[in-house]
Amino acid sequence: MTRIEQVPHRTIGDAGAVGQSIDRVDGPAKVAGRAEFTGDMHVASMAFGRVLRSPLARARIVDIDVRDAEAIAGVVAVVTAADLSDIDATFGHAIRDRPILADGQVRFMGEPVVAVAAETDEIAQRAVEAIRINYEPLDPVVDVEDAIADDAVAIHTDFYPPGFAHGLGELGERDGNICYTHRITDGDAHDALQSADIVVEGTYRFPAVYQYALEPHTVIADHTGAELTVWASCQHPFLVRAELASIFELALDKVRVIVPYLGGGFGSKSYTKMEPIAAVVSRKAGRPVRIANRVDEAMVTTRRHGMICEMRTGAAADGTLVGREVRMWLDTGAYADNGPRVTATAADAAPGPYRWDAVSVEANCVYTNTAPSGSYRAFGATHLQWIGESQIDRIGRQAGIDPLEMRRKNLHQRGDILRAGGTPLDGDLIGDIEKVATALDWGAERGPDRGVGLSVGVLAAGAHPVSSATIKLGPDGRATLLVGSTEMGQGTRTAMAQIASEVLTIPVSSIDVHGADTWFTPYDRSTGASRSTTVAGKAVERAAREVAAALRETGAELLGTDSEHVVLIDGAATHGDATIPFDEVVRHRFGFSGGEIIGSGEVRPTGGTGSYAEGPVFWEVCIGGVEIEVDRDTGEVRVVHSVGIADVGRAINPDLIRIQDEGGTMQGLGNALFEEMEFSADGLLRNDTLLDYRIPTTADIPDRFDTIIVENEDGPGPFGAKGCGEGILAAIPAAVVNALGSMGIEINRLPATPERVWRAMQSSAEGVQDG
Amino acid sequence: MVEGPRSDRIHLVKLRCELNGGQVEEEIPDHELLIDFLRERLGLTGTKMSCEVQVCGACTVLVDGNPVSSCCMLAADVDGHSVLTIEGLRDLPEYVTLERAFLNHAATQCGFCTPGFMLTSAALMASGAPRTRRERSEALSGNLCRCTGYSVILDAVEEAVGAYDEN
């Protein structure tokens, strides 16, 4: 079929086209409790799986006795590493360093050692309790400082091949416990800092954080030997398919991954997690097996990297920035997971979108004997933005320059190159930050207990831009849209339907969008990096345009004109006053009772130019501000007003954008003020329940929430759209830290708990503050 | 660390209760949790399991009209009581009001917490709704949502409470 990029079309009234805050298409099912999640599904003859996990952070496995477990009536299968000798029972999309089940030693508290399946969940639990494992405890390496010490024990000693989906070029060799290093060198930063009039520096700590998707990882696997079917709460079905195919040496089409609704993701369900364990248990059981993590298991399945960072920033006396030097160590836990990518993104975020004479960044990804760290919304940017932005404000205070003026003076402008060879800056950062300042009534007099802060950053978004989509338009004039984006709350099915609706001129209620089933759904690389609306959405737009072209082609025959004179309006092919509804067009095209018009669209980085080829697909802005009130007696921070910028190019559904940003703001406040996973000196996770690990509740809502949607139609996605939803999470902790800084309270460790804020206030009262 | 197997002996008890407007009579193990009774035994999967420690509210059901965490209650303890889950709420007149309010305010995202919020909200509507936003916020503080910023949920509940009061 010919591809026509410019098709005449008309926006359809209130039926759901682009730009309208229509009800989400999955809303009624979700409100009614009818939306099906993996844990709600029952597959015929399904058994129930449980995992026995290591109680120790580092130990040698002396022996495993499963005889008592196997003897329990109703136990179907008990699986240890010894059952996996016929396959390469390791995985890891960045570094293939992770055994499906621990083989010979355990490297973190919570590492899966034995998996069982039984007729009921209760029997499976009893079987797990009946397994006896004799461990020889070894001294764990818990902190990053210990892991990078010269005499540190090497947590891994084997060679591991790189994974299939890290996208980082040559990974380099492991150096002790450092599994990956990313460096950025632009000019001589040391010289630049030598010549600077003002230099600020510090050592900063960011905590390990738990994503807490309410639905813990859940998988049903059915491994028949020849084929493997998996129903999974995973964000990236096609990457999980590839990893499972590799483990079991199956062709891609012999692995089928089906993804229903996800009860939140936030990165915790990106890449492969519990799928291989469920698959090996099913393989031994000879029947489908469901494994559902509990929250304490989800917490040790993946988390956000803790980090130590040293940063120095220099400026001329007039506030012009000259140089920055950064070194950081990210705690990736016992296995790399997405650590190398997180590390590279953190390095990218370290300079911030500022003009420098010279920059030097070294980012290290470090193994420790703690739970593996992977993706969490706005990774890298959240780690670095609060550090870099607090140093900009400190320089401003020393130079006597307002934070807003510091940014006007130093920020990159649209079209500037942020990364050598990469997509130029595609947003108006100064325009955006002015909007935040206006919303916060910047410069207004506030009481002594009030502070105000803002922050700016950018995040390389879009991941690898490979997506495809198919639309089928049937003889009843309804369309089915097949696209691999995972619906995990962000509203992707609604946005995709709106994009198709805009092109096809039929209402969203006439378009069905389902979850991915890799047997039928066309390839989509992943759901993450704020990419779906932009990249998969562009594929959907192109698929819709193919359908539209066919409708105009057949419509022209019926209307007695050329296809370029046919205009699609409200679900009909029209020419002048003549109108033929799509159902008639489809029936005419195929004869008899009709068929289906099929359109397909793809996006790929190859064979073209522009941001899809250069990368990143777009720069997601991370811009926000807050006004806070601090209780001088307790150090408690209350957020009076938060402001976020959603610089989306074109808003497909403004309400969905607003709630994404409000949710991101709340996660940002959790990261900034109280969320922290605490590991003991023995490497044991101390706060592994929601009783001890607190996330924001209704009590933590800012008094006032503002989300400012910016539409400059400057995105590479459909109708000028670009992604959103992550940037605000990086912006908010930075804004909070800067608001505290504006009150003379210097924070170099998150979360800024009342105790830490109170202690910082005592230090500043002793005169240890800038300017 | 390693524990021996639990006793295989299962004590069965008879459970009679009102569930979603109908009568239920089942013989169940005395230690069966209410959430497992609902989800696994009866297939009422609208009630969700998350934190298991009575913090998140995803498993909220109403017992005699009061919100409880079904993850921390024995099924045997609802003997002689009335239980309402999201499946039953769907049939009640106030559901239409709540549904419309949640959709109007885009107050659901991933949807995993939503049934719990709906039931807590229904209890609020029925019990003479708190007047201020702060009171409503406190009443909903036992339900966690990680997707939204809560404000849209509070807006939805305000709308529902207002609309219901008018009827």
Interface residues (C-beta under 8 A of the other chain):
Chain A: S21 D23 R24 D26 G27 P28 A29 K30 V31 A32 G33 R34 A35 E36 F37 G39 D40 H42 P55 D68 I72 D121 R126 E129 A130 I131 R132 I133 Q211 Y212 A213 L214 E215 P216 Y261 L262 G263 G264 G265 F266 R294 V295 M488 G489 Q490 G491 D655 L656 R658 I659 Q660 E662 G663 T665 M666 Q667 T689 L690 L691 I695 P696 T697 T698 A699 I701 F705
Chain B: M1 V2 E3 G4 P5 R6 D36 R39 E40 G43 T45 G46 T47 K48 M49 S50 C51 E52 V53 V55 C56 A58 T85 I86 E87 R90 L98 E99 F102 L103 N104 A106 T108 Q109 C110 G111 F112 C113 T114 P115 M118 S137 E138 L140 S141 L144 C145 R146 C147 T148 G149 Y150 S151 V152 I153 L154
